[in-house]
């Protein structure tokens, strides 16, 4: 199947480009040099660390079954005595905006 386009060059942004897709504004030698060199990507060390941290977090289990079971046994035995001062200190440390007036 052949498609013939008779559109005006004013309406066709690709009119006047060569069949290889190279724009006419760049010399052919520049395009050849770019093609020989190929595309390159540079990733910072911070980005690599962030990617590794995200991967580790995604692979970690959502629930630590051993801790849950240990706490369940303590609650069932009546041995679980949470320290309200530590809980309050943690709330203040994690959510300082809760206590602003």
TIGUFI-318279 format. One record per residue: y negated, x negated, z of N, C-alpha, C in turn. Coordinates in Angstrom, 2 decimals. Layout:
N
Y / X / Z / Y / X / Z / Y / X / Z
...
//
This chain:
101
1.17 / -0.84 / 0.00 / 0.00 / 0.00 / 0.00 / -1.23 / -0.89 / 0.00
-2.18 / -0.58 / -0.82 / -3.40 / -1.36 / -0.92 / -4.58 / -0.49 / -0.53
-5.44 / -1.04 / 0.31 / -6.64 / -0.33 / 0.74 / -7.84 / -1.01 / 0.10
-8.61 / -0.24 / -0.62 / -9.81 / -0.77 / -1.25 / -11.02 / -0.25 / -0.49
-11.90 / -1.14 / -0.14 / -13.10 / -0.77 / 0.62 / -14.31 / -1.05 / -0.25
-15.09 / -0.04 / -0.49 / -16.30 / -0.19 / -1.30 / -17.54 / -0.07 / -0.44
-17.46 / -0.45 / 0.82 / -18.60 / -0.29 / 1.72 / -19.66 / -1.34 / 1.44
-20.85 / -1.04 / 1.86 / -21.99 / -1.93 / 1.68 / -21.89 / -3.11 / 2.64
-22.35 / -4.29 / 2.22 / -22.35 / -5.44 / 3.14 / -23.23 / -5.20 / 4.37
-24.21 / -4.29 / 4.25 / -25.05 / -3.99 / 5.40 / -24.28 / -3.23 / 6.47
-23.28 / -2.47 / 6.07 / -22.50 / -1.69 / 7.01 / -21.24 / -2.40 / 7.46
-20.84 / -3.43 / 6.74 / -19.61 / -4.16 / 7.06 / -19.95 / -5.52 / 7.65
-19.78 / -5.71 / 8.95 / -20.15 / -6.99 / 9.56 / -19.28 / -8.14 / 9.09
-18.11 / -7.85 / 8.52 / -17.21 / -8.90 / 8.08 / -17.35 / -9.22 / 6.60
-18.23 / -8.54 / 5.92 / -18.43 / -8.81 / 4.51 / -18.98 / -10.22 / 4.34
-18.46 / -10.94 / 3.42 / -18.94 / -12.28 / 3.16 / -18.17 / -13.35 / 3.91
-17.23 / -12.97 / 4.74 / -16.42 / -13.98 / 5.42 / -15.23 / -14.30 / 4.54
-14.74 / -15.49 / 4.69 / -13.59 / -15.90 / 3.90 / -12.34 / -15.20 / 4.39
-11.31 / -15.20 / 3.58 / -10.06 / -14.54 / 3.93 / -9.40 / -15.13 / 5.16
-9.71 / -16.37 / 5.51 / -9.10 / -17.00 / 6.67 / -9.78 / -16.57 / 7.96
-10.87 / -15.80 / 7.84 / -11.54 / -15.34 / 9.03 / -12.65 / -16.26 / 9.49
-12.93 / -17.31 / 8.71 / -13.97 / -18.25 / 9.11 / -15.32 / -17.70 / 8.67
-16.28 / -17.76 / 9.53 / -17.60 / -17.28 / 9.21 / -18.29 / -18.24 / 8.24
-19.19 / -17.72 / 7.43 / -19.83 / -18.59 / 6.47 / -20.91 / -19.45 / 7.10
-21.32 / -19.18 / 8.33 / -22.38 / -19.95 / 8.95 / -21.90 / -21.32 / 9.44
-20.60 / -21.51 / 9.60 / -20.07 / -22.79 / 10.07 / -19.44 / -23.55 / 8.91
-19.69 / -24.83 / 8.84 / -19.07 / -25.63 / 7.77 / -17.56 / -25.66 / 7.93
-16.87 / -25.79 / 6.82 / -15.41 / -25.79 / 6.83 / -14.86 / -26.97 / 7.64
-15.54 / -28.10 / 7.64 / -15.04 / -29.25 / 8.39 / -15.07 / -28.99 / 9.89
-16.10 / -28.25 / 10.36 / -16.16 / -27.89 / 11.79 / -15.02 / -26.97 / 12.17
-14.73 / -25.99 / 11.32 / -13.64 / -25.07 / 11.59 / -12.30 / -25.79 / 11.58
-12.13 / -26.74 / 10.69 / -10.88 / -27.48 / 10.62 / -10.70 / -28.33 / 11.87
-11.80 / -28.92 / 12.35 / -11.71 / -29.74 / 13.57 / -11.36 / -28.88 / 14.77
-11.96 / -27.68 / 14.86 / -11.64 / -26.77 / 15.96 / -10.17 / -26.35 / 15.92
-9.67 / -26.08 / 14.74 / -8.28 / -25.65 / 14.60 / -7.32 / -26.77 / 14.98
-7.65 / -28.00 / 14.63 / -6.78 / -29.13 / 14.96 / -6.78 / -29.39 / 16.46
-7.92 / -29.21 / 17.10 / -8.03 / -29.45 / 18.53 / -7.34 / -28.36 / 19.33
-7.44 / -27.14 / 18.91 / -6.83 / -26.02 / 19.62 / -7.70 / -25.56 / 20.78
-7.36 / -24.43 / 21.32 / -8.09 / -23.89 / 22.46 / -7.63 / -24.57 / 23.74
-8.55 / -24.74 / 24.65 / -8.20 / -25.33 / 25.94 / -8.73 / -24.44 / 27.06
-8.06 / -24.48 / 28.18 / -8.46 / -23.73 / 29.37 / -8.48 / -24.69 / 30.53
-9.52 / -24.60 / 31.33 / -9.64 / -25.44 / 32.52 / -9.69 / -24.53 / 33.74
-8.79 / -24.75 / 34.69 / -8.72 / -23.93 / 35.88 / -9.04 / -24.81 / 37.09
-9.94 / -24.34 / 37.94 / -10.33 / -25.14 / 39.09 / -9.21 / -25.18 / 40.12
-9.30 / -26.17 / 41.00 / -8.30 / -26.31 / 42.07 / -8.35 / -25.10 / 43.01
-9.57 / -24.58 / 43.26 / -9.71 / -23.40 / 44.12 / -9.00 / -22.19 / 43.50
-9.11 / -22.03 / 42.19 / -8.45 / -20.91 / 41.53 / -6.93 / -21.04 / 41.62
-6.44 / -22.25 / 41.50 / -4.99 / -22.47 / 41.63 / -4.51 / -22.14 / 43.04
-5.29 / -22.57 / 44.05 / -4.92 / -22.26 / 45.44 / -4.97 / -20.76 / 45.71
-5.98 / -20.09 / 45.17 / -6.09 / -18.64 / 45.34 / -4.92 / -17.92 / 44.70
-4.52 / -18.35 / 43.52 / -3.38 / -17.75 / 42.84 / -2.11 / -17.94 / 43.65
-1.91 / -19.13 / 44.18 / -0.71 / -19.40 / 44.98 / -0.72 / -18.58 / 46.27
-1.87 / -18.45 / 46.91 / -1.97 / -17.65 / 48.13 / -1.68 / -16.18 / 47.85
-2.21 / -15.67 / 46.75 / -1.97 / -14.27 / 46.39 / -0.48 / -14.05 / 46.10
0.14 / -15.00 / 45.41 / 1.57 / -14.88 / 45.10 / 2.41 / -14.88 / 46.38
2.05 / -15.76 / 47.33 / 2.79 / -15.83 / 48.59 / 2.62 / -14.54 / 49.38
1.40 / -13.98 / 49.39 / 1.16 / -12.72 / 50.11 / 1.93 / -11.57 / 49.49
2.01 / -11.54 / 48.17 / 2.73 / -10.46 / 47.50 / 4.23 / -10.55 / 47.73
4.75 / -11.76 / 47.91 / 6.18 / -11.94 / 48.11 / 6.59 / -11.80 / 49.58
5.62 / -11.78 / 50.48 / 5.93 / -11.64 / 51.91 / 6.32 / -10.19 / 52.20
7.25 / -9.99 / 53.12 / 7.64 / -8.61 / 53.45 / 6.49 / -7.89 / 54.15
6.40 / -6.57 / 53.92 / 5.34 / -5.77 / 54.53 / 5.57 / -5.61 / 56.03
6.81 / -5.54 / 56.45 / 7.14 / -5.32 / 57.85 / 8.02 / -6.47 / 58.32
7.64 / -7.07 / 59.45 / 8.48 / -8.11 / 60.03 / 9.46 / -7.44 / 60.97
10.62 / -7.14 / 60.45 / 11.62 / -6.33 / 61.16 / 12.01 / -6.94 / 62.50
12.08 / -8.26 / 62.60 / 12.47 / -8.89 / 63.86 / 11.45 / -8.61 / 64.96
10.15 / -8.66 / 64.63 / 9.11 / -8.38 / 65.63 / 9.11 / -6.91 / 66.01
9.27 / -6.05 / 65.03 / 9.30 / -4.61 / 65.31 / 10.46 / -4.26 / 66.23
11.60 / -4.83 / 65.97 / 12.78 / -4.54 / 66.80 / 12.59 / -5.07 / 68.22
12.01 / -6.26 / 68.37 / 11.76 / -6.82 / 69.71 / 10.80 / -5.93 / 70.49
9.74 / -5.45 / 69.84 / 8.80 / -4.56 / 70.51 / 9.44 / -3.21 / 70.83
10.26 / -2.71 / 69.94 / 10.94 / -1.43 / 70.17 / 11.81 / -1.52 / 71.43
12.52 / -2.62 / 71.59 / 13.38 / -2.81 / 72.77 / 12.52 / -2.89 / 74.03
11.38 / -3.62 / 73.97 / 10.50 / -3.71 / 75.14 / 9.94 / -2.35 / 75.53
9.52 / -1.56 / 74.55 / 8.99 / -0.22 / 74.84 / 10.07 / 0.66 / 75.44
11.26 / 0.62 / 74.88 / 12.37 / 1.45 / 75.39 / 12.75 / 1.06 / 76.82
12.67 / -0.21 / 77.14 / 13.02 / -0.68 / 78.50 / 11.87 / -0.53 / 79.48
10.67 / -0.21 / 78.98 / 9.51 / -0.11 / 79.85 / 8.92 / -1.47 / 80.17
9.31 / -2.49 / 79.47 / 8.85 / -3.85 / 79.74 / 7.60 / -4.20 / 78.94
7.21 / -3.37 / 78.01 / 6.05 / -3.67 / 77.17 / 4.77 / -3.32 / 77.93
4.00 / -4.32 / 78.26 / 2.75 / -4.14 / 79.00 / 1.63 / -4.83 / 78.22
0.98 / -4.11 / 77.32 / -0.08 / -4.75 / 76.54 / -1.28 / -5.08 / 77.43
-1.96 / -6.18 / 77.12 / -3.13 / -6.62 / 77.86 / -4.37 / -5.98 / 77.21
-4.97 / -5.00 / 77.91 / -6.10 / -4.27 / 77.35 / -7.30 / -5.17 / 77.09
-7.47 / -6.23 / 77.87 / -8.58 / -7.15 / 77.64 / -8.40 / -7.92 / 76.33
-7.18 / -8.33 / 76.04 / -6.92 / -9.02 / 74.77 / -7.12 / -8.08 / 73.59
-6.71 / -6.82 / 73.76 / -6.89 / -5.84 / 72.68 / -8.38 / -5.61 / 72.43
-9.15 / -5.43 / 73.51 / -10.59 / -5.22 / 73.38 / -11.28 / -6.44 / 72.75
-10.89 / -7.63 / 73.17 / -11.47 / -8.84 / 72.60 / -11.17 / -8.94 / 71.11
-9.96 / -8.57 / 70.72 / -9.59 / -8.58 / 69.31 / -10.39 / -7.58 / 68.50
-10.62 / -6.38 / 69.07 / -11.44 / -5.38 / 68.38 / -12.86 / -5.86 / 68.19
-13.42 / -6.46 / 69.22 / -14.79 / -6.96 / 69.12 / -14.89 / -8.09 / 68.11
-13.90 / -8.96 / 68.09 / -13.90 / -10.09 / 67.16 / -13.74 / -9.61 / 65.72
-12.85 / -8.66 / 65.49 / -12.56 / -8.21 / 64.13 / -13.58 / -7.20 / 63.60
-14.15 / -6.39 / 64.47 / -15.05 / -5.32 / 64.05 / -16.35 / -5.35 / 64.84
-17.19 / -6.36 / 64.63 / -18.43 / -6.45 / 65.43 / -19.40 / -5.31 / 65.15
-19.32 / -4.70 / 64.00 / -20.22 / -3.59 / 63.64 / -19.94 / -2.31 / 64.42
-18.78 / -2.19 / 65.06 / -18.46 / -0.98 / 65.81 / -19.31 / -0.82 / 67.04
-19.81 / -1.90 / 67.58 / -20.47 / -1.84 / 68.88 / -21.98 / -2.06 / 68.79
-22.55 / -1.98 / 67.59 / -23.99 / -2.13 / 67.45 / -24.67 / -0.81 / 67.79
-25.79 / -0.91 / 68.43 / -26.57 / 0.29 / 68.78 / -27.78 / 0.42 / 67.91
//
